[in-house]
């Protein structure tokens, strides 16, 4: 009986050790995947810079994009607005609409879920800053992951 206790204790230690090794391997692979994803995102942004400036619509254009660690910086020029005349614009509402759009768009939502922070700077025709909008995962609310579930349900229903 003493032999069985020693044997089962050795098996338990071996089992815990194997579980620990598997856990380390899995975490290491997830870390490698995360680094690889960051590398791909950085390269996509840097290659995207070659196409700038990019006309978005009749009144705005994307003129710059940069990445530093997990912060992505976009600069948009609004062609029909001048800072000196901007007091009549509701920038609070504009910010809300931009953030709602980012939280509903699949690509930006994936970036936010990976803890990227999106910085949108809007300038006027004279390159004067009009508004700066910072969006992170918490900007989309606690239900950020629910949006993906709802999207999948809608896709399955169609």
C-alpha positions, 0 to 999 in steps of 0.5 A: 500500500505504501508503494501505491501511495508513492507511485500515485504521488509520482504520477500526480507530480508528473501529471502536474508537470506535464500540465504546466509544460503544456500550459507554457507551450500554449502561452508561448504560441499565443504570444508568438501569434500576437507578435505576428499579428502586430507585425502584420498590422504594422506592415499593413499600415506602413504599406497603406501610407504609400496611397496617401492622401486618400480621398474618403468622400467629397469633404474629407481625405485621409492624409496620414496614418502612423502606428506606435506600439498599439496606438494607431494615429489617423489624420483626416483633413476636412476640406469644407471646414475652417477652424475660425468658423467651426463654432457652429459645428457640434463636435461632441455629436461628431465624436459620438458618431465616429466612435459608434461607427468604429465600434460597429465596423468589423475591422476596427472592432477587431483592433480594439479587441486586441487592445489597440487604441485608435486616434483620429485627428481632424484638421481643417484646410489650414491644417489647424486641429479641429478635434481629436478622437481617441477610441479604445475598447472601453469606448465601445462599452462592456458589451463589445464582444456581444456585437460579434455574437449578434453579427454571427447570428444575423449572418446565420439567419440570412 
